[in-house]
């Protein structure tokens, strides 16, 4: 179940759809006003943010960091970064 609906404003971004969800959170398609293009935003779930085990687990953090690099294009394989 998506936490954010289409049209929701999140900073300079406007949510336009859901790309997926998983154990770490949800990934949304959004329009970046300043960039005038679509980007993907990954929102971590509350249980991840407050999870000391996650924060202390270097492998999980490396996995999250590996997902971040990319050009922000929701169609690319590394679509999880929003400049």
C-alpha positions in Angstrom: 0.0 0.0 0.0 1.5 3.3 -1.1 1.9 6.0 1.7 1.9 8.9 -0.8 -0.7 9.5 -3.5 -0.3 11.2 -6.8 -0.1 14.9 -6.5 1.5 14.9 -3.1 4.2 17.5 -2.8 7.5 16.4 -1.1 9.8 19.4 -1.1 10.4 20.4 -4.7 9.0 17.1 -5.9 5.5 16.1 -6.9 4.6 12.4 -6.7 3.3 11.1 -10.0 3.2 7.3 -9.2 4.5 4.3 -7.3 7.4 2.4 -8.9 7.7 -0.3 -6.2 8.0 -1.3 -2.6 10.1 -3.7 -0.5 11.6 -4.3 2.8 13.4 -1.0 3.0 10.6 1.3 1.9 8.8 2.6 -1.2 10.1 4.1 -4.5 8.0 6.8 -6.2 8.1 8.4 -9.5 8.1 12.2 -9.1 8.4 15.4 -11.1 11.4 17.6 -9.9 10.3 21.2 -10.4 13.8 22.6 -10.4 15.1 20.0 -12.8 12.0 20.0 -15.0 12.2 16.2 -15.3 11.0 13.0 -13.7 13.1 11.4 -10.9 12.7 8.5 -8.6 12.5 9.0 -4.8 13.1 6.2 -2.3 11.5 6.7 1.1 12.7 4.5 3.9 10.1 2.9 6.1 9.8 4.1 9.7 11.0 0.7 11.0 14.2 1.1 9.0 14.9 4.6 10.1 14.7 3.7 13.8 16.4 0.3 13.5 19.7 0.4 15.3 20.6 -3.0 13.7 20.1 -1.5 10.2 22.2 1.6 11.1 24.9 -0.7 12.5 24.8 -3.2 9.7 27.5 -2.1 7.2 26.3 -4.5 4.5 22.8 -3.1 4.5 24.2 0.5 4.4 26.5 -0.5 1.5 23.5 -2.0 -0.4 21.5 1.3 0.1 24.5 3.4 -1.0 24.9 1.2 -4.1 21.3 1.9 -5.0 21.8 5.7 -4.8 24.2 6.5 -7.7 22.5 7.1 -10.9 21.2 9.8 -13.2 17.8 10.1 -11.5 16.0 8.6 -14.6 13.1 6.3 -13.4 13.7 4.2 -16.5 17.3 3.4 -15.8 18.6 0.5 -13.7 19.9 2.9 -11.1 16.8 5.0 -10.8 16.8 5.5 -7.1 18.7 8.7 -6.8 17.1 12.1 -6.9 19.6 15.0 -7.1 
